[in-house]
Amino acid sequence: MDEDVFNMSIRKFLKKVGVTSQREIETAVRDAVAAGKLKGDEALKAKVTLTLDKVGLSVNIDGNVELK
């Protein structure tokens, strides 16, 4: 295994996850506020599940998204 290639591949994947996740969360929250489903001052529970099937990895990552 080439550690440098492995490390860069992980970083690229995580960057893609971060950018895509932020865009999707922003869109969903803005749409919910505009539709009156959210007031805009909530704390929203968030959860991401990271899986790597071939190595049997499944990790839940929990957190909050604060709107105010």
N, CA, C and O atoms as a GROMACS GRO file, in nm:
protein
  272
    1MET      N    1   0.085  -0.118   0.000
    1MET     CA    2   0.000   0.000   0.000
    1MET      C    3   0.090   0.124   0.000
    1MET      O    4   0.188   0.131   0.074
    2ASP      N    5   0.055   0.219  -0.081
    2ASP     CA    6   0.126   0.347  -0.087
    2ASP      C    7   0.057   0.444   0.008
    2ASP      O    8  -0.054   0.490  -0.020
    3GLU      N    9   0.120   0.475   0.119
    3GLU     CA   10   0.060   0.561   0.222
    3GLU      C   11   0.024   0.699   0.170
    3GLU      O   12  -0.080   0.754   0.208
    4ASP      N   13   0.107   0.756   0.083
    4ASP     CA   14   0.078   0.888   0.028
    4ASP      C   15  -0.048   0.886  -0.058
    4ASP      O   16  -0.133   0.975  -0.047
    5VAL      N   17  -0.059   0.787  -0.144
    5VAL     CA   18  -0.178   0.774  -0.229
    5VAL      C   19  -0.301   0.751  -0.143
    5VAL      O   20  -0.406   0.812  -0.166
    6PHE      N   21  -0.289   0.664  -0.044
    6PHE     CA   22  -0.399   0.634   0.048
    6PHE      C   23  -0.446   0.760   0.119
    6PHE      O   24  -0.565   0.789   0.123
    7ASN      N   25  -0.351   0.835   0.175
    7ASN     CA   26  -0.383   0.957   0.248
    7ASN      C   27  -0.451   1.060   0.158
    7ASN      O   28  -0.551   1.120   0.198
    8MET      N   29  -0.399   1.080   0.038
    8MET     CA   30  -0.457   1.178  -0.055
    8MET      C   31  -0.597   1.135  -0.098
    8MET      O   32  -0.686   1.218  -0.113
    9SER      N   33  -0.617   1.006  -0.118
    9SER     CA   34  -0.747   0.955  -0.157
    9SER      C   35  -0.850   0.979  -0.047
    9SER      O   36  -0.963   1.019  -0.075
   10ILE      N   37  -0.811   0.956   0.077
   10ILE     CA   38  -0.901   0.983   0.190
   10ILE      C   39  -0.935   1.131   0.196
   10ILE      O   40  -1.051   1.168   0.214
   11ARG      N   41  -0.834   1.216   0.180
   11ARG     CA   42  -0.857   1.360   0.186
   11ARG      C   43  -0.952   1.407   0.076
   11ARG      O   44  -1.040   1.490   0.100
   12LYS      N   45  -0.936   1.356  -0.045
   12LYS     CA   46  -1.024   1.392  -0.157
   12LYS      C   47  -1.168   1.348  -0.128
   12LYS      O   48  -1.262   1.422  -0.151
   13PHE      N   49  -1.181   1.225  -0.077
   13PHE     CA   50  -1.314   1.174  -0.043
   13PHE      C   51  -1.380   1.261   0.064
   13PHE      O   52  -1.496   1.300   0.049
   14LEU      N   53  -1.308   1.292   0.170
   14LEU     CA   54  -1.364   1.373   0.279
   14LEU      C   55  -1.397   1.514   0.234
   14LEU      O   56  -1.495   1.572   0.281
   15LYS      N   57  -1.318   1.570   0.144
   15LYS     CA   58  -1.349   1.703   0.090
   15LYS      C   59  -1.480   1.698   0.012
   15LYS      O   60  -1.565   1.786   0.027
   16LYS      N   61  -1.497   1.594  -0.070
   16LYS     CA   62  -1.621   1.577  -0.146
   16LYS      C   63  -1.740   1.561  -0.053
   16LYS      O   64  -1.845   1.620  -0.075
   17VAL      N   65  -1.722   1.480   0.052
   17VAL     CA   66  -1.829   1.460   0.150
   17VAL      C   67  -1.865   1.593   0.216
   17VAL      O   68  -1.983   1.626   0.230
   18GLY      N   69  -1.764   1.668   0.258
   18GLY     CA   70  -1.788   1.794   0.327
   18GLY      C   71  -1.859   1.896   0.241
   18GLY      O   72  -1.955   1.959   0.286
   19VAL      N   73  -1.813   1.914   0.119
   19VAL     CA   74  -1.872   2.013   0.028
   19VAL      C   75  -2.015   1.975  -0.007
   19VAL      O   76  -2.106   2.058  -0.003
   20THR      N   77  -2.034   1.848  -0.042
   20THR     CA   78  -2.168   1.801  -0.079
   20THR      C   79  -2.264   1.808   0.038
   20THR      O   80  -2.378   1.851   0.022
   21SER      N   81  -2.219   1.766   0.155
   21SER     CA   82  -2.304   1.769   0.275
   21SER      C   83  -2.346   1.910   0.309
   21SER      O   84  -2.463   1.935   0.339
   22GLN      N   85  -2.252   2.004   0.305
   22GLN     CA   86  -2.286   2.142   0.338
   22GLN      C   87  -2.389   2.197   0.242
   22GLN      O   88  -2.486   2.261   0.284
   23ARG      N   89  -2.371   2.173   0.114
   23ARG     CA   90  -2.464   2.223   0.012
   23ARG      C   91  -2.604   2.165   0.036
   23ARG      O   92  -2.703   2.238   0.031
   24GLU      N   93  -2.613   2.035   0.060
   24GLU     CA   94  -2.742   1.969   0.079
   24GLU      C   95  -2.811   2.018   0.207
   24GLU      O   96  -2.932   2.040   0.208
   25ILE      N   97  -2.735   2.034   0.315
   25ILE     CA   98  -2.793   2.082   0.441
   25ILE      C   99  -2.843   2.225   0.424
   25ILE      O  100  -2.955   2.256   0.465
   26GLU      N  101  -2.763   2.311   0.364
   26GLU     CA  102  -2.805   2.450   0.343
   26GLU      C  103  -2.933   2.458   0.262
   26GLU      O  104  -3.024   2.533   0.297
   27THR      N  105  -2.940   2.383   0.155
   27THR     CA  106  -3.060   2.385   0.070
   27THR      C  107  -3.182   2.335   0.146
   27THR      O  108  -3.288   2.398   0.142
   28ALA      N  109  -3.167   2.222   0.215
   28ALA     CA  110  -3.281   2.165   0.288
   28ALA      C  111  -3.331   2.258   0.398
   28ALA      O  112  -3.451   2.274   0.417
   29VAL      N  113  -3.238   2.319   0.472
   29VAL     CA  114  -3.277   2.408   0.582
   29VAL      C  115  -3.341   2.534   0.526
   29VAL      O  116  -3.444   2.578   0.577
   30ARG      N  117  -3.283   2.593   0.425
   30ARG     CA  118  -3.342   2.716   0.367
   30ARG      C  119  -3.481   2.688   0.312
   30ARG      O  120  -3.573   2.769   0.330
   31ASP      N  121  -3.499   2.575   0.245
   31ASP     CA  122  -3.631   2.538   0.192
   31ASP      C  123  -3.731   2.516   0.306
   31ASP      O  124  -3.846   2.557   0.295
   32ALA      N  125  -3.688   2.452   0.414
   32ALA     CA  126  -3.777   2.427   0.527
   32ALA      C  127  -3.816   2.557   0.597
   32ALA      O  128  -3.931   2.572   0.640
   33VAL      N  129  -3.723   2.651   0.609
   33VAL     CA  130  -3.755   2.781   0.669
   33VAL      C  131  -3.853   2.856   0.579
   33VAL      O  132  -3.951   2.912   0.628
   34ALA      N  133  -3.828   2.857   0.449
   34ALA     CA  134  -3.917   2.926   0.355
   34ALA      C  135  -4.058   2.865   0.354
   34ALA      O  136  -4.156   2.937   0.335
   35ALA      N  137  -4.067   2.734   0.375
   35ALA     CA  138  -4.197   2.665   0.376
   35ALA      C  139  -4.266   2.672   0.512
   35ALA      O  140  -4.379   2.625   0.527
   36GLY      N  141  -4.199   2.730   0.610
   36GLY     CA  142  -4.258   2.742   0.743
   36GLY      C  143  -4.243   2.616   0.829
   36GLY      O  144  -4.304   2.607   0.936
   37LYS      N  145  -4.165   2.520   0.784
   37LYS     CA  146  -4.144   2.397   0.862
   37LYS      C  147  -4.046   2.419   0.977
   37LYS      O  148  -4.049   2.347   1.076
   38LEU      N  149  -3.960   2.518   0.961
   38LEU     CA  150  -3.865   2.556   1.066
   38LEU      C  151  -3.878   2.706   1.091
   38LEU      O  152  -3.912   2.782   1.000
   39LYS      N  153  -3.851   2.746   1.215
   39LYS     CA  154  -3.854   2.889   1.248
   39LYS      C  155  -3.723   2.958   1.211
   39LYS      O  156  -3.721   3.076   1.178
   40GLY      N  157  -3.614   2.881   1.217
   40GLY     CA  158  -3.483   2.939   1.187
   40GLY      C  159  -3.397   2.960   1.310
   40GLY      O  160  -3.287   3.015   1.302
   41ASP      N  161  -3.448   2.916   1.426
   41ASP     CA  162  -3.370   2.931   1.548
   41ASP      C  163  -3.347   2.797   1.619
   41ASP      O  164  -3.307   2.793   1.736
   42GLU      N  165  -3.372   2.688   1.548
   42GLU     CA  166  -3.360   2.554   1.606
   42GLU      C  167  -3.216   2.504   1.606
   42GLU      O  168  -3.127   2.560   1.541
   43ALA      N  169  -3.198   2.396   1.681
   43ALA     CA  170  -3.077   2.315   1.672
   43ALA      C  171  -3.124   2.182   1.614
   43ALA      O  172  -3.210   2.116   1.672
   44LEU      N  173  -3.069   2.143   1.502
   44LEU     CA  174  -3.113   2.023   1.432
   44LEU      C  175  -3.016   1.909   1.458
   44LEU      O  176  -2.895   1.925   1.442
   45LYS      N  177  -3.068   1.794   1.497
   45LYS     CA  178  -2.984   1.677   1.515
   45LYS      C  179  -2.942   1.627   1.377
   45LYS      O  180  -3.023   1.620   1.285
   46ALA      N  181  -2.816   1.594   1.364
   46ALA     CA  182  -2.762   1.544   1.238
   46ALA      C  183  -2.691   1.412   1.263
   46ALA      O  184  -2.638   1.387   1.371
   47LYS      N  185  -2.692   1.327   1.161
   47LYS     CA  186  -2.626   1.197   1.173
   47LYS      C  187  -2.573   1.158   1.036
   47LYS      O  188  -2.641   1.171   0.934
   48VAL      N  189  -2.450   1.110   1.036
   48VAL     CA  190  -2.387   1.058   0.915
   48VAL      C  191  -2.340   0.917   0.945
   48VAL      O  192  -2.285   0.890   1.052
   49THR      N  193  -2.361   0.828   0.851
   49THR     CA  194  -2.309   0.692   0.864
   49THR      C  195  -2.202   0.671   0.759
   49THR      O  196  -2.228   0.682   0.639
   50LEU      N  197  -2.083   0.641   0.804
   50LEU     CA  198  -1.969   0.615   0.716
   50LEU      C  199  -1.950   0.465   0.706
   50LEU      O  200  -1.938   0.396   0.808
   51THR      N  201  -1.948   0.413   0.584
   51THR     CA  202  -1.929   0.270   0.566
   51THR      C  203  -1.819   0.242   0.464
   51THR      O  204  -1.803   0.313   0.366
   52LEU      N  205  -1.747   0.137   0.492
   52LEU     CA  206  -1.651   0.078   0.398
   52LEU      C  207  -1.682  -0.071   0.399
   52LEU      O  208  -1.634  -0.145   0.486
   53ASP      N  209  -1.761  -0.114   0.304
   53ASP     CA  210  -1.812  -0.251   0.304
   53ASP      C  211  -1.703  -0.358   0.309
   53ASP      O  212  -1.714  -0.454   0.385
   54LYS      N  213  -1.600  -0.343   0.228
   54LYS     CA  214  -1.499  -0.450   0.217
   54LYS      C  215  -1.420  -0.473   0.345
   54LYS      O  216  -1.362  -0.580   0.363
   55VAL      N  217  -1.417  -0.374   0.434
   55VAL     CA  218  -1.343  -0.392   0.560
   55VAL      C  219  -1.437  -0.398   0.680
   55VAL      O  220  -1.392  -0.406   0.795
   56GLY      N  221  -1.567  -0.395   0.654
   56GLY     CA  222  -1.665  -0.408   0.762
   56GLY      C  223  -1.677  -0.286   0.851
   56GLY      O  224  -1.717  -0.297   0.967
   57LEU      N  225  -1.643  -0.169   0.798
   57LEU     CA  226  -1.652  -0.046   0.878
   57LEU      C  227  -1.791   0.015   0.864
   57LEU      O  228  -1.842   0.032   0.753
   58SER      N  229  -1.851   0.047   0.976
   58SER     CA  230  -1.977   0.122   0.980
   58SER      C  231  -1.974   0.206   1.107
   58SER      O  232  -1.982   0.153   1.218
   59VAL      N  233  -1.964   0.337   1.090
   59VAL     CA  234  -1.951   0.428   1.203
   59VAL      C  235  -2.057   0.537   1.190
   59VAL      O  236  -2.070   0.602   1.086
   60ASN      N  237  -2.134   0.555   1.297
   60ASN     CA  238  -2.231   0.665   1.302
   60ASN      C  239  -2.165   0.786   1.367
   60ASN      O  240  -2.099   0.774   1.470
   61ILE      N  241  -2.183   0.902   1.305
   61ILE     CA  242  -2.129   1.025   1.358
   61ILE      C  243  -2.248   1.118   1.383
   61ILE      O  244  -2.318   1.156   1.289
   62ASP      N  245  -2.269   1.153   1.509
   62ASP     CA  246  -2.383   1.237   1.547
   62ASP      C  247  -2.336   1.378   1.582
   62ASP      O  248  -2.224   1.399   1.627
   63GLY      N  249  -2.425   1.474   1.560
   63GLY     CA  250  -2.393   1.611   1.596
   63GLY      C  251  -2.516   1.698   1.586
   63GLY      O  252  -2.627   1.648   1.568
   64ASN      N  253  -2.498   1.827   1.598
   64ASN     CA  254  -2.605   1.925   1.587
   64ASN      C  255  -2.570   2.032   1.487
   64ASN      O  256  -2.453   2.068   1.471
   65VAL      N  257  -2.670   2.082   1.420
   65VAL     CA  258  -2.656   2.196   1.330
   65VAL      C  259  -2.736   2.309   1.393
   65VAL      O  260  -2.859   2.303   1.399
   66GLU      N  261  -2.668   2.410   1.440
   66GLU     CA  262  -2.732   2.524   1.506
   66GLU      C  263  -2.773   2.626   1.400
   66GLU      O  264  -2.695   2.660   1.311
   67LEU      N  265  -2.896   2.675   1.411
   67LEU     CA  266  -2.943   2.775   1.315
   67LEU      C  267  -2.934   2.916   1.372
   67LEU      O  268  -2.941   3.014   1.297
   68LYS      N  269  -2.920   2.927   1.503
   68LYS     CA  270  -2.907   3.060   1.564
   68LYS      C  271  -2.823   3.051   1.687
   68LYS      O  272  -2.800   3.152   1.753
   0.00000   0.00000   0.00000
